Amino acid sequence: MINYDALFKISYGLYIVCSGNKDHGNGFISNTVFQVTAEPVKFAACCSKKNYTAEVIRETGAFSVSVLHTEASPDLFGRFGYKSGKDFNKLGGLRIRYGENTGVPVVLNDTIAILECRLVQTVDVGTHFIFIGELLHSEILDDAGEPITYSHYRRVRKGAAPENAPTYVDKSKLNPVEKRSDHKKYECLACGYIYDEAIEGIKFSNLPSDWVCPSCGVGKENFMEIKE
């Protein structure tokens, strides 16, 4: 038996992992970035094979990590966690630096520290790749900022992992309960915004296909019904 709630007791941070160059770059939200060796310093980042960034990292041979703080904008989670870089420029309009050693893009928005790594090993774990990189450069941008954890993102920000995340858990496995009202509520998995049909006066299913979350801008497909 697997108690899926127990999985949320494992500690994680939340980071933006990027790769590419000045002509084209992409990135994704990761909650599995961790140090694996001390000498030389190496870091690992887990990435779904479905993520476009996986392809970019393998082509570029390098990646960057931006450590986000607890007040990071919902837009960052929306664009890097719930949109595809194949049809959307995730880096557009953001403050970007390019790595001194690799040239990969580094997101500076709401970032308290950055890492730049050269890819040295790729481990295939089935649905995901674990990219292991040797640290070439690291820097603190905001020494007073508190790094956001996945626990904080879930409990305080009311966010949830996107489907491609290694820690994704179908909410139907956690709290299956019966419907109690004709009016439903839907939660944005990116930022926690609640769409309440009783307040809005329009059923969620009747919203146009191009409707987006008024808080972070992700599409309808990233909302989940709240069972009450």
N, C-alpha and C positions, 0 to 999 in steps of 0.2 A: 504493500500500500504506500502511495506517495501523498503526503500532506503538502499541497502546493504552498500553503501559507508559510511553511517552514523554510522554503527557499528564499523568502524575503528577509530572513534573518542573517543571510550572508552579506557582508559589507562590500559596497562598491562606491566608486566615485562616478562623476559624469564629465565627459570630455568631448571636445570636437577633434576628430582625427582627419587630417587633410593630406592630399597629395596632388601632384601635377606640377605645373610651372606657370609662368606669367601669361602664357597664351591660353591655357586652359587648366582649371583646377576643380577639385571636388572634395567633398568631405561628408562625414556622417557623425551622428551622436553615438558615443560608445560608453558603456559602463563596465567594460572589461579591458582596462589599461593597467598594467602592473609591471613592476621591476622584477626581472628574473635572475640577473647576476650583478655582482658588484665590481669586478675587475676582469674585463672592461664592463662598464655599466651598460646593461641591455634592458630594453623594455619590450613588452609584448602587447599587441592590440588584437582583439578578436573581431573579425568582420564577416558578415554573411556573404556567401558566394553570390547572392542575388544583388548585393549592393554594388552600384557602379564604381564606387571608390575602390573596391577590391581589385578591379581591372586596372584602375589608374595606379594604385600602389605597385602592382606587379610590373607595370610598364615603366614607371619612374624609378623604382628601386629605392624609395625613401618615403618617409611620412613625418608629419608634425603632429604634436598633441597640444591642445589648448585646454588648460585647467580652468573650468568655469567657477564663478562664485555663486553664493546662495541666492542672490537677487538677479541672476541671469535672465535676460528678456525671454518671454514665451516665444517670441518670433524665432529665436535661435533653435529652440527645440522643435518648432514647427518646420522650419526650412531644412534643418539637417537631419531630423528624425523621421519626417513624414512626407518628404518630397523627393523625387528622383532627379539626380543631376543630369540625366539623359535629356530631359526636356525643360529644365529650369536651372538658371545660373545661381547656384547657392551662395556664391561669394559676392554677387552683385550688391553694391551699396554698403558693403561692410569695410571695416578697417583691416587691411591685409598687409602683412609683412612677408617678404620672401626670404627663405632660409639662407644664411650666410654660406653654408657648406653644400647644400643640395638644391637650393632654388625652389623648394616646395612652398606653397602658400601656408601662412600661419595666421589664424584668426585672432585678432586682438580684442574684439568686442567682449565685454564682460569677462575678461580673462585675467587671472591672477598670476599664472606662470605658463611658460611655454617650453616645449621640448622639440628637438630636431633629431631625427634618427635615420641612419642609413640601413636599409633592409639587408639582413645577413642570412635569414632563414625563413622559410614559409612552411608551416605545418598544416596539413590537410586533416581536419577533424570531422569530415562528413559534410554537414550543411554549412560549415564555416571554415575560414582560414585563420590561423593564428600567425600574425606577422611579427617576427622578432627583429628588432632593430638595435644597432649599436648607437648609443647616445653620442652625438657630435657637439650639441650645444644645448644649454638650458639657461633659463633666465626667469627671475621673479619680476613681475610687473606691478604687483600690488601686494605688499607684505602684510597689509592689514586685513585683506579680504579673506573670507572663510570659504574653503572649497565646498562645493555642493556635493552631497552624497545622494545615491539612489534612494536611500531611505527617506531623506528630506524631500526629494522630488515626489515620492509617492505619498508621504504622510502630510506634508505641509503644502506642497504645490498641487497635490491631487493629480499628478501625472501618472502615465503608465508607459511601459516599454513598447516600442513599435514591434510589429510582427517579425521583422528580421532580426531583432535583438536576441542574443543567446539566452537572455533571462526572460523572454516573453512567456507569459502564462495566460491562457484563455480565461477571461473572467468568469465564464460559465462554470468553470471547475471550482471556483472559490465560493461563490454565494448564490447558488441556485434557489430562487424563491418565486412564489406565484405573483402574477400581475394583480394589482388591487384597484386600479383606476383606469378609466378610459383615457385620461390624459397621461402622457408619458414624459419622462425626462431623459435627456441624452447628455452624456459627458464627453467632452473633447479629451482624447487620450494624450494630446500634446501638452495642453496647458491647464486642463481641469475646468474649463468653462462649462456651465450647465445650460443647456437649452431646455426650457420648461414650456411644454405645449399649452399648459393652462394659462401661463402669463403671456406668451407670444401670440396665442390665438390661431396659430397655424400648425397643423400636424407636421412633424419633422419629415415624414415621407412625402409631403406635398411641397416641400421646399425645392426650388429649381436645382438642377444638377450642378450648376456652377456656384451654388451658395457656398460660402466659406465661413469658418469660425470668426466672429467679430473680434476675438481677442488675439489670436495668433495667426489666422489666415489659412489654416489647413482645411482640406475639403471634407464633405459629408462622410466620406468613407472612413474617416478617422474618428468618428463618434460611435459610442456604444451606449445602448439603452441601459438605464439604471433600473435595476429590479428592486422594487420596494415592497 
